[in-house]
Amino acid sequence: MNKIHWILVASGVGLVGGIYLGNTQKDLAFTVGVGGGGALFGGGLVAAFYQGKTKRLTTNFEQKITGLTTERDKFKTEFDNLQRINLETSNLKDKALSEVENLKTKLELVDNSLKDYQWRSGKDKDEIVALKETILKLNHKIEKLQDIVNDKEAELEEFNKDYQENLDRDVELAFEKRKAEVIEKEIAIDEEITTEAIELINDYKSFVEGIMDRHAHNRELLLDTNQKAKEHIANIVNSKNQAYQDLQQEKQQLELQKQMLQQQLDGELIAPEKTKGMAGWNWTIANMLVDHMWEQCDIPLKITGVDESLPDGSAVVAFAFSKSANPEKIINIFNANGKQWAKVRGIYYIGNARLSPRFPAIEVTIRRDKPPQDTTESIYKQGLIPSRLFGETIFKAMTHGNKGKPTLRVMAATGDGKGIATKNLLAYFLTLQENWEIWLSDPVSGSDEDYWDCHKVAINRTEARAAYDKFYEIYQGRKAKRLSTTPKLLGVFDEFDSEHSEEQHEKAQEIMGRIRHVGMHQILVGQSAEVGRNGWTWDAMKNCALLVLEGSIGSLRKHLTTDLGWTLKQKNQLGKEYDKYRKWADAENEANPDRPVENQTRLGLLIIGDRYQFLEIPIAHKGILRGTSAVTVRTEIGNGQIENKLPNQDNDSYKGNSSGQKASLNSNDDLPLPTCPHCNSVNVTKKGFNSKGQQYYSCKDCSHLPKRWIN
């Protein structure tokens, strides 16, 4: 049996064995797999056997090649020996040539010697000739030997070349021929075996593929049936789940409806409720605010009404809110976002949200258009005291007959105009009051902020404290009726909060209201409305009039209800008025940007108990304050120990007298008086100053109106 038959037999046995084993498992795929594996194993086993046989043939072939290689190596050894002989011959040749050259050299030497000898003596001529002939013969012989050596070298070189080429060619041809014969024989055997094996494998593969195709068809049928069953089951499960979800959603909706109905019964607001059918911009803005609160804050509101009867043209919208909502949160949202909402919608104002005092609702003020700017006359009509009445208003506030307080606290931060206000007040006393004595204490006299231009009883801290002790001593004396209560005494003490001692603070609080009984008044100028920080109590502030300027008004507003006992309504009303007057003042300053800082429009708040007035502060008084025949400005206290001068003034007309008594400064008499513009009379007197510090004059001989004029 040849190789093909053995492979077929082995594969058949493996296939039958595999099919038998597969049938025991009752699995078609397993049977096919095991049968195929058995057939392949049998075929592989036979192939491995024949592969071993082929390997032995290859080994024999390699041994034969090894023998040929050995023979070639022997030839090569002989060739190497021949090469060695050639090398030795070449060496002998070189040695012979070297000896010939030496002989030639010696002959040349002998020849030269003979020539020399012949030249010298001329003897032995025949012998020399014979030697020359001998030399010529030897040279001829050497040349022949040289030719023979060259010829032999050429023949040996050609023989070596031909021998090496023929030897290599014969060995290679014999080796390649034998190798080709062996390979061709083995390839023929392997091709026959491979061809038959491939045909057998293809037949088996076709058989297996047929079985696999039938198995795959059956598998697809089973999978299709299984998939349809799964889909049917999934559809049933999905239908069940969907029905459950629908029931759950319906349940949640019913519960939500129940909750909403319950919330409505409890007074809760479920969704925003806007108005429909109501015309007008205010209703449109109200609906817009409902949308903003719902969309941006998730807070439902309901419009309950719009009050359009406000005299300033604005409107108030009332919003109902859910019972569980926090009204303060809603109010804060309105006030924080109102300005931005108004800007987005092109509305002038949305704000001032507050809780309605009448019913549970939030009121919001809205205004579509910008209100017309108040004029100066209209703002005066609304209650702001004009600057021309500033001094008179403060004087009344310090007069008991007008329910005033004899002590005035002036409170303002640096730069807010407390010096301007106080100096204008002094000018009022000097020009429009009679029978007064005025003390001005300035513990920081000469500073950059010193614009008093007036005699002073104190110009540093020590003198200021001594002056107030003297003021208190006079009060004690008048109280005990040891001193006269005339003239009336006004003490103006600047920087009282920071430059006077706590003991003097207590003295000032002690006599705040009592000094009115002895014809005395005091103006205490401080830094700000932060009372506790400056060493005062709020109870003490109830015993004096308060003049608060500019930014300190905002600080005082925080204490109106908690410390001064005001109602919230009073506080809110004051806030509205201040906002209104503040807008007017800011507009005035913006309209006059070139106006000097000291002449800008400023506001003051005058408080007496629970009464208040807003005042326009006069512009800066830049004139010199001088005493008159009716009012004196004291320049010293005690027995003439303090003598003060106007800043940068040295002439005697500004000094006190030497007697130590109060000095009446009637320096106005030194200035020439104008004639009356109406009757040309020279009988003219001075009648005070206007709010700008300009001098008024009056004629005693005619009754022409106005009775006062400015020159």
Secondary structure, DSSP 8 states (H G I E B T S, - for coil): --HHHHHHHHHHHHHHHHHHHHHHHT-HHHHHHHHHHHHHHHHHHHHHHHHHHHHHHHHHHHHHHHHHHHHHHHHHHHHHHHHHHHHHHHHHHHHHHHHHHHHHHHHHHHHHHHHHHHHHT---HHHHHHHHHHHHHHHHHHHHHHHHHHHHHHHHHHHHHHHHHHHHHHHHHHHHHHHHHHHHHHHHHHHHHHHHHHHHHHHHHHHHHHHHHHHHHHHHHHHHHHHHHHHHHHHHHHHHHHHHHHHHHHHHHHHHHHHHHHHHHTT---S-B---S--SHHHHHHHHHHHHHHHHH---EEEEEEE---TTS-EEEEEEE-TTS-HHHHHHHHHHHHHHHHHHHT-SEEEEEEE-SSSS-EEEEEESS------HHHHHHTT-B-GGGHHHHHHHHT-GGGT--SEEEEE--TTSSHHHHHHHHHHHHHHH--SEEEEEE-TTTTSTT----S--SBSSHHHHHHHHHHHHHHHHHHHTTSS---SEEEEEETTHHHHS-HHHHHHHHHHTTGGGGGTEEEEEEES-S-TGGGT--HHHHTTSEEEEETHHHHHHHTTTTTTS---HHHHHHHHHHHHHHHHHHHHHHHH-TTS-GGGS-EEEEEEETTEEEEEEE-----S-----SSEEE----TTTT-----TT--SGGGS--TTSS-----GGGGS-----TTT--S-EEEEEE-TTS-EEEEESS---SSSEEE-
